């Protein structure tokens, strides 16, 4: 249960950090206008001006679901772990809804070309939450397979 509590705490920090991504240089994408030109998404005309809002909404969605699930007593820890994994996958789907480009290209451009360290911390927190949840689910899968044999 401690792992899930820590993951929920990370999701709160994740939400707070997502609020500062745009103020710390924004999110970037490679321009389709000219090769190797780097533009902030908010500077592109047309769509994608508020794609950082998707990061905030996904982070908020993740935190609300995790905190709610954590405090529901009737749900066992094994089921909570599977739900947390599901929430992280749904959040990843939400992050992929950006209009300007896909999540991987934006992540690459923002970290390596744009140099946004806040975004890097945000992404590392997501990866830590995902890995901790995967480890928890793997432990439950191993325990359930040992009981069957």
C-alpha positions as CSV (number, residue, x, y, z in Angstrom):
1,X,0.0,0.0,0.0
2,X,3.0,2.3,0.6
3,X,4.0,2.0,-3.1
4,X,0.5,3.2,-4.2
5,X,0.6,6.0,-1.7
6,X,4.0,7.2,-3.1
7,X,2.7,6.9,-6.6
8,X,-0.3,9.0,-5.7
9,X,2.0,11.6,-4.1
10,X,4.1,11.6,-7.3
11,X,0.9,12.2,-9.3
12,X,0.2,15.3,-7.2
13,X,3.7,16.6,-7.8
14,X,3.2,15.6,-11.4
15,X,0.1,17.8,-11.6
16,X,1.9,20.8,-9.9
17,X,4.8,20.5,-12.3
18,X,2.5,20.4,-15.3
19,X,1.3,23.8,-14.4
20,X,4.8,25.3,-14.9
21,X,5.8,23.6,-18.2
22,X,4.6,26.4,-20.4
23,X,6.0,29.1,-18.3
24,X,9.5,27.5,-18.3
25,X,10.0,27.7,-22.1
26,X,6.9,25.8,-23.3
27,X,6.6,22.7,-25.3
28,X,8.3,22.5,-28.6
29,X,7.8,20.7,-31.9
30,X,9.8,20.5,-35.2
31,X,8.2,22.7,-37.7
32,X,6.7,21.3,-40.8
33,X,7.3,24.6,-42.6
34,X,11.0,24.3,-42.9
35,X,13.3,21.4,-41.9
36,X,15.1,21.5,-38.6
37,X,13.3,24.7,-37.5
38,X,12.2,24.6,-33.9
39,X,9.0,26.3,-32.9
40,X,7.2,26.6,-29.6
41,X,3.7,25.1,-30.1
42,X,2.2,28.3,-28.8
43,X,3.9,30.2,-31.5
44,X,2.5,28.0,-34.3
45,X,-0.5,29.4,-36.1
46,X,-3.6,27.4,-36.5
47,X,-3.9,24.5,-34.1
48,X,-1.9,23.5,-31.2
49,X,-1.6,26.8,-29.4
50,X,-2.8,25.3,-26.2
51,X,-1.5,21.8,-26.3
52,X,0.1,22.3,-22.9
53,X,-3.5,22.3,-21.5
54,X,-3.7,18.6,-22.5
55,X,-0.7,17.9,-20.3
56,X,-2.4,19.7,-17.4
57,X,-5.7,17.9,-18.0
58,X,-4.1,14.5,-18.2
59,X,-2.1,15.1,-15.0
60,X,-5.3,16.3,-13.2
61,X,-7.2,13.3,-14.4
62,X,-4.5,11.0,-13.2
63,X,-4.3,12.6,-9.8
64,X,-8.0,12.6,-9.2
65,X,-8.4,9.0,-10.2
66,X,-5.5,7.8,-8.1
67,X,-6.4,9.7,-5.0
68,X,-10.0,8.5,-5.2
69,X,-8.9,4.9,-5.7
70,X,-6.4,5.0,-2.9
71,X,-9.0,6.1,-0.4
72,X,-11.7,3.5,-1.4
73,X,-11.4,0.9,1.3
74,X,-13.4,-2.0,-0.3
75,X,-11.0,-2.3,-3.2
76,X,-8.1,-4.6,-2.4
77,X,-4.5,-3.6,-3.1
78,X,-4.1,-5.9,-6.0
79,X,-7.1,-4.4,-7.8
80,X,-5.9,-0.9,-6.9
81,X,-2.5,-1.7,-8.6
82,X,-4.2,-2.8,-11.7
83,X,-6.4,0.3,-11.7
84,X,-3.4,2.5,-11.3
85,X,-1.7,0.9,-14.3
86,X,-4.9,1.5,-16.3
87,X,-5.0,5.1,-15.2
88,X,-1.4,5.6,-16.3
89,X,-2.2,4.1,-19.7
90,X,-5.3,6.3,-20.1
91,X,-3.2,9.4,-19.2
92,X,-0.7,8.4,-21.8
93,X,-3.6,8.2,-24.3
94,X,-4.7,11.7,-23.3
95,X,-1.2,13.1,-23.7
96,X,-1.2,11.7,-27.3
97,X,-4.2,13.8,-28.1
98,X,-2.1,16.9,-28.9
99,X,-3.1,18.5,-32.2
100,X,0.3,19.7,-33.4
101,X,2.3,16.5,-33.2
102,X,2.6,13.2,-31.5
103,X,3.7,12.9,-27.9
104,X,7.1,11.3,-28.7
105,X,8.1,14.0,-31.1
106,X,7.0,16.8,-28.7
107,X,8.9,15.1,-25.9
108,X,12.1,14.8,-28.0
109,X,11.9,18.4,-29.2
110,X,11.1,19.8,-25.8
111,X,13.8,18.0,-23.9
112,X,16.7,17.8,-26.4
113,X,16.1,20.7,-28.7
114,X,14.1,23.1,-26.5
115,X,16.0,22.3,-23.3
116,X,12.9,22.5,-21.0
117,X,14.1,21.0,-17.7
118,X,10.7,21.3,-16.1
119,X,9.3,19.1,-18.9
120,X,12.1,16.6,-18.3
121,X,11.3,16.4,-14.6
122,X,7.6,16.0,-15.5
123,X,8.4,13.1,-17.8
124,X,10.7,11.5,-15.4
125,X,8.0,11.5,-12.7
126,X,5.6,9.9,-15.1
127,X,8.2,7.2,-15.9
128,X,8.8,6.6,-12.2
129,X,5.1,6.3,-11.5
130,X,4.7,3.9,-14.4
131,X,7.7,1.7,-13.3
132,X,6.6,1.6,-9.7
133,X,3.1,0.5,-10.7
134,X,4.5,-2.1,-13.2
135,X,6.7,-3.5,-10.4
136,X,3.7,-3.7,-8.0
137,X,1.6,-5.5,-10.6
138,X,4.5,-7.9,-11.4
139,X,4.8,-8.8,-7.8
140,X,1.1,-9.6,-7.6
141,X,1.4,-11.7,-10.8
142,X,4.3,-13.7,-9.4
143,X,2.5,-14.2,-6.1
144,X,-0.7,-15.4,-7.9
145,X,1.3,-17.8,-10.1
146,X,3.1,-19.3,-7.1
147,X,-0.2,-20.0,-5.4
148,X,-1.5,-21.9,-8.5
149,X,1.5,-24.3,-8.5
